Amino acid sequence: MDISSASSVSALSGQSAGPSVENEALRKAQEIQARSAAAPINSVPQPTKSSSVNLPSHLGQNINTSA
């Protein structure tokens, strides 16, 4: 949550505007936060099939649970 959203939510919560306005401000702040978090996630390139071609086929098939 950025500072402007946090200050607007705290300013609204101090007033007697009602819970619907507070909920709307919180929902909007969460939408902004979700959009800003999605940008770096979507910028990561997806692995291609050719990047794992050089590895043996048996790698990644088992999990060592006794380590």
N, C-alpha and C positions, 0 to 999 in steps of 0.2 A: 504494500500500500504506500503510495507516495504521500508526501507531507501535506499537500493541498487537500487530498481526500480525507486524511486523518483529521485535519483541522476543521473541515466542513462537517464531518460526522460528529466531532465533539461539540461544535457550535450548535448543531441541530439538537443534540441530546440535552443541552442546557436550556433550550427553549421549551415552551409547552405547545409545540406544533402538533404533537401527536405521534403515536407509534408508527403510523403508516408512512409518514415522511422520513422518520428515522430508518425504517426498514428499507424504503426506497433508496435512501442515500447509501446504506450499507450494501444493498444489492448492486448498485452502480459502482461502488468502490471495488467490490469483488469481481465484477465484470472487467474493470480496468486492470486489475491485478492479474486476472486469468489471461487477458490479451497480452500483457507485457511478459508473462511467463511463457507463453506459447511461442513468442518470436524466437528466442534462442534455441528452443527445442526443435522448432521446424527448420532452423538454419543448419542443423547438423546433417551432413550428407548420409544417406542410407547406404549400408554396406551392399556391395554388389556380389554376385555369385562368383565372379572372377577373382575376388580378393581371397577367397578360401580355397581356390583350386590348387594352390601350392602345398596345402597341408594334407597329411595322410588322412584317409577316410575314417580311421579308428579314433581320431582325436575328437573329444567333445561328446563321446557317447556314454561315458561312465563318470560317476561321482564317487570320490574316495571319502567315505564317511567315518573312517577310523583315524583320520589325521588329527 
